[in-house]
Every structure is written in structure tokens, then in C-alpha cells.
Amino acid sequence: MPRVTFKETRCKGCGLCINVCPMKIIKFSEILNEKGYHPATITEEAMTKCIGCASCGKMCPDCVITVEK
């Protein structure tokens, strides 16, 4: 099963990963990170729907997303 992780402390909340995800499973977190942004995240439940396409990681301008297949 694919696994996506976010370095939430470095995420600036641009939302590009959210827009590009074909499964629409990435959302903004309710919490604020150290920089004052709502970082992108995927819940454990939604992670089961991930197809491991890595579109989110390719789109991220700050390289905060890691996709493991």
C-alpha cells in the first residue's frame, strides 16, 4: 500500500498537492504549523485510497511530500 508523508513544519499551505491529487484525499490540516500555515495532510483512513501516483510530490514546490510505494 502506498504511503504519503508530509513535512508539515515546512508546508506553506499552497494547496497545489490538493488540486493535483486524482483521488482528492489530501486536505488542509486543522492545526497551524510553526510558520502559521495550515499544512496539507492525509488521514490514515484516506491513505487507503492512495494509488501512489506521486503527483502530489512532483507538484510540491518545497519538497515536503514523500511518496513510498
C-alpha positions as CSV (number, residue, x, y, z in Angstrom):
1,M,0.0,0.0,0.0
2,P,1.4,3.4,-0.9
3,R,2.3,5.8,1.9
4,V,2.4,9.6,1.7
5,T,4.1,11.7,4.4
6,F,4.3,15.5,4.7
7,K,7.0,17.5,6.5
8,E,4.2,19.6,8.0
9,T,6.5,22.1,9.7
10,R,7.8,23.1,6.2
11,C,4.5,23.2,4.4
12,K,3.3,26.7,3.4
13,G,-0.2,25.6,2.6
14,C,-0.2,26.5,-1.1
15,G,-2.7,23.7,-1.9
16,L,-1.1,22.6,-5.2
17,C,-0.9,19.0,-3.9
18,I,-4.6,19.1,-3.1
19,N,-5.5,20.3,-6.6
20,V,-3.4,17.7,-8.4
21,C,-4.5,14.6,-6.3
22,P,-6.6,12.4,-8.6
23,M,-8.2,10.7,-5.6
24,K,-9.0,14.0,-3.8
25,I,-7.7,12.7,-0.5
26,I,-5.3,15.5,0.5
27,K,-6.8,18.2,2.8
28,F,-5.6,21.1,4.8
29,S,-5.0,20.3,8.5
30,E,-7.0,22.0,11.2
31,I,-3.8,22.8,13.0
32,L,-1.3,25.6,12.3
33,N,2.3,24.8,11.8
34,E,5.2,26.8,13.2
35,K,5.1,29.2,10.2
36,G,1.4,29.9,10.8
37,Y,0.0,27.9,7.8
38,H,-2.5,25.0,7.7
39,P,-0.3,22.2,6.3
40,A,-1.6,19.7,3.8
41,T,-2.2,16.2,5.2
42,I,-3.9,12.9,4.6
43,T,-5.8,11.0,7.2
44,E,-5.0,7.4,7.9
45,E,-8.4,6.4,6.6
46,A,-7.9,8.3,3.4
47,M,-4.4,6.9,2.9
48,T,-6.0,3.5,2.0
49,K,-7.4,5.2,-1.2
50,C,-3.9,6.5,-2.3
51,I,-2.9,5.0,-5.6
52,G,0.8,6.0,-5.2
53,C,0.9,8.2,-8.4
54,A,3.2,10.7,-6.7
55,S,1.6,13.7,-8.4
56,C,1.5,15.5,-5.1
57,G,5.2,15.1,-4.5
58,K,6.0,16.2,-8.0
59,M,3.9,19.3,-7.7
60,C,5.1,20.4,-4.3
61,P,7.4,23.4,-4.8
62,D,9.0,23.0,-1.3
63,C,9.7,19.2,-1.5
64,V,7.7,18.5,1.7
65,I,6.0,15.4,0.4
66,T,7.4,11.9,0.3
67,V,5.6,9.0,-1.5
68,E,6.6,5.5,-0.7
69,K,5.2,2.6,-2.8
